[in-house]
Amino acid sequence: MPILLAVDSNCPRCISLLVKHGASTKSRNGQGLTALHTAVILRHLQAVEALIQNGADPMEPLKKNYRPIHIAAQVGSPVSHNCFDPLSVCRRYLLT
């Protein structure tokens, strides 16, 4: 899927362009990882930011309920500190 290739390349412009033209941020690879999960695992900060700005859900679960924010914490990624504002995530899910 093109959006997954854009994530692999850490290309935020490509991600934004693909989403603008209909690509889904919920696309999953063969292992069931979304584009955001993949970007977090690869520590591609620019891709993570672009995905979130284009509607990717940081609370989208995998099997076992792992979410991108959990993966970022496990791999010790700077992504967890720079992209996932806990207050905004809580507001988004508790107030809707």
N, C-alpha and C positions, 0 to 999 in steps of 0.2 A: 504494500500500500504506500502511495507516495508520501503521506504524512509521516509514516514511520521512517522512511528514508530521510526526510527532512530532519527528523529528530536525531537519527544516527549521525547526520552531518552537522548537527547543532546550528541549523540555519533558521533563525527567527523570521527573516523575511519570507523564506519559502513556506514556513508554517502559516504565517498570516495570509499569504496569497492563496495557499491551498484551502484554508478554511473559508476565505472570502468566496471562493469558487465551489464551495459545497463539500469539502472534505470534512469528515467527522473527527472530532478530538476523542471520540469514544472508540475509534478503530483499535482492534486488538491484533497482536502478532500471534504466531503459532503457539506460543506459551500462554496466551490469554492475557498478556500485559497490555494495558492501554498505552497510548503515546506518552502520556504523562508519567506513568510508572517507569517506562523505558528511559525517558529523559532523566528522571531522578536517579535511577540505578547507574546510568552512564555519567552522572554528575554534570550534565549539560545545562548549566544555569540559564543560558540565554534561551534555550529551547523550552525549559520549564516556564520561564517568565512569559514567553510568547504563547504557550499553550494555555496558561491560566488567563492571560489577557484575552484570549480568543474562546473562552468558555469551558476549558477543561475543568473537570470537577476534582479537586484535591481530596475529596472524601469518597471517590469511586472505589468500591471494594474489589479485591481479588478473592480467590478462594481463601478461606480462613480469615476473611474480613480484613486482610492487610490493605491499607490505603497508602497512597503515595507519601503522605506525611510520615507514616510509620516506617516505610522503607528508607526515607531520607534519614531518619533518626538512627536506624540500624546500621546503615552504611557510613554514618558519620559525615554525611554530605553537608557542605555549606548551604546547599539548597534549602535545607530545613529552616535555617535562620533567615535567609534572604527572601524567600518566596512565600512561605506559609505564615501569614500573620494569624496567630491563634485567635485573636479577638474577632477579626473579620470572618474567619471560618466559623466560629461559634455563632456569631450574629446571623450568618447566612442560614445555618441549619436550625438554630433554636427559635428564630423569629419568623420562620416561614411555616 
